Amino acid sequence: MKASSRVLMIMAALSLGLLFLFPMWKIYLKAPQYPEGLEMHIWVNKISGSSESVLQNFNILNHYIGMEPIHAESFAELRIMPYIVIFFMITGVIVALVGIRKLILAWALLLMVGGAVGITDFYLWLVRFGTHLNPNAPIKIPGMTYIPPLLGSKELLNFDALSLPSTGSLGILLAVVFSGLAFYVSRKKKISQKVTA
């Protein structure tokens, strides 16, 4: 494998480190009682907010409409995901060192499948929180659910919810792009070798 392919593959693996440095997703909520808005950050291993009181305020709102409180300890995914990311980082470097072209493709495809599974799990999480409501909640509207958008904006009663990828997700995109380039560069070399032969 060409040296440039190896470098690109190592860059792909290390790009995933952004998931430990920045949130991977954010949910922004604006309501009359919070005109400045509330911004919740979902990391690979924790849940936080743009300020210390944000998560508490989210849970106050959730209480009134009957949603479960949001606590990082409630999500097994936040305990498992760091190990999955580390696995991809280590195996990505190994693929670069081994230098087998097919392994680059396998790694990139497996990463994309993992990302798709993660997005699906996140959507199911939103559905569960938005539909399993406490029947004794202070605010009850028959037939109403509060499923935040997976991506984009949505109006929920007098709340405006916005859900977007955050900086950490860039790590996954860069990993896919760099591994794709590593695969392409190694293919280009193979073609040029056949032409000269």
C-alpha positions, 0 to 999 in steps of 0.5 A: 500500500502506498504511504499516502494511503497509510497516512490517510487511513491513520488520519481516518482513525484518529479523526474519531478522537473528535468524539471525545473532545466535542459533543456529537449531537445537540438539541436546542429548545426554545419556549416562552419560559426560556426565551434564551433557549436551552441547548442539550449536548449529547456526547459519546459518553455523557449528556450535558448542556450549554450551562450547568442548569440546562439539563435540570431545566429540560427535566423540569419541562419534561416533568410537566408534560410527562416525559421521563427525566434525562440522566446519562446513567439511564443510557447503556449506550453512553457506557458502550459507545466509547469502547466502540469508538476506541475499537475503530480507532485502534483497528483503523491504525492496524489497517494502515500498518497492515496495508491490505486494501480490502481491509480499508473498505471493510473498515469504512463500511463497518464504520458506516453501518455502526453510524447507521445503527447509532442514528437508529438507536438515537431515533428510537430513544427520541420516540421512547421519551416522546411517547411513553408519557406519565398519565399523571403529568400536570399537562395532559393533552389526549393523543399528544406526543412529544417526539423531538426531531431527529434532524431539523426543527419541529414545533411541540405545543409552545416549544420549538425544538431543533436537533442537529449534529454537533462538532463531534460528528465531524469526526465520523464524517472525516473518518469516512472521507479519509478512509474513502480517499485511502481506498481510492489512492491505493486503487489508483496505484494498482491501476497505474501498475497494470498500465506500466506492465 
